Amino acid sequence: MSPLSDTLSVVDASLSAARAGTPTVLLIEGPPGSGKTTLLVRCRERAADFVVVAADALEPDIAAEPYSLLRDLGVDLGSAHPPAPLAAQAFAEWIDERVGTGPLLICIDDAQWADEQSVRALRLVFRRLEGTPALLAPALPRRRSHWTPWPAPVRGCTGSRSPA
């Protein structure tokens, strides 16, 4: 098999796991220009039966506000700076609303720029999901400290796991 075929096999396996009700994280990592954004597009194309929500994380000097990524995804957080448990609860409710119509795919391009508060909420909620058909696909050029607790990355776009 070619590297692209191997990579798409991992994408397909991640989508299948999510369809079956296993919350899954497909962490895509590679140097600039390696095809991370293209892989996110391919993932969306292969997820025709999914509710797809995509966001581009913004550089800190543009979006320095806590929870800016969650807001970009469309999560209603109520107040400007909610306490972490309330933000996580709002994100969990947002997921529940979307999976009512089908499996959920969340694509985050340039995830290295995501604010730490949003990443914490993503991690907290994804670790507690059970039987929820959801796939989180962040793409980043290298690990950032607030992404390190996630599963091993898909280097050159090749791997996925259920959150631990």
C-alpha positions, 0 to 999 in steps of 0.5 A: 500500500502507498503512504496515502492509502495507509493514511486514508485507511487510518482515517476510515478506521477512525470514522468507523470507530466513531460511527460505532459509538467510540469517541475517537481522536485522530491527531494529525501531525506533520511539518508545514506543507505536509498535507495536514489540511488536505487530510482534514478535507479528505476526512470530511469528504469520507464523512458524508453521514456525519455532522461536520463542524470545522474551525481554524484555530487563530494565532494567540495575537488574534484570538487571545481570549479564553475559549475562543476555539469553542466559540469558533465551533459554535459552542454557546458559553454564556458569559465571556469567561465561564468557569472551566466546569461550565465551559466543559458542560456547555461543550458536552451539551453542544456535542449531544445536540449534534449527535442527535442527527448523526455521528459528529466530526470536529475538524480543527486546523492549525490546532497548535494555536488553539487556546489552552482553555478550549483544549482542556475542555475538549480533552475533559469532555472527550475522555468522559464520552461513552457510546457517543459517535464523535471524532475529533481531528486536530491538525498541528505541525508539532505538539504543543504543551496543552496537546501532549496528553492526547494519543500519539500523533498521526505523523505524516497523517497516519494514526488514531486512538480512543481518548484515554 
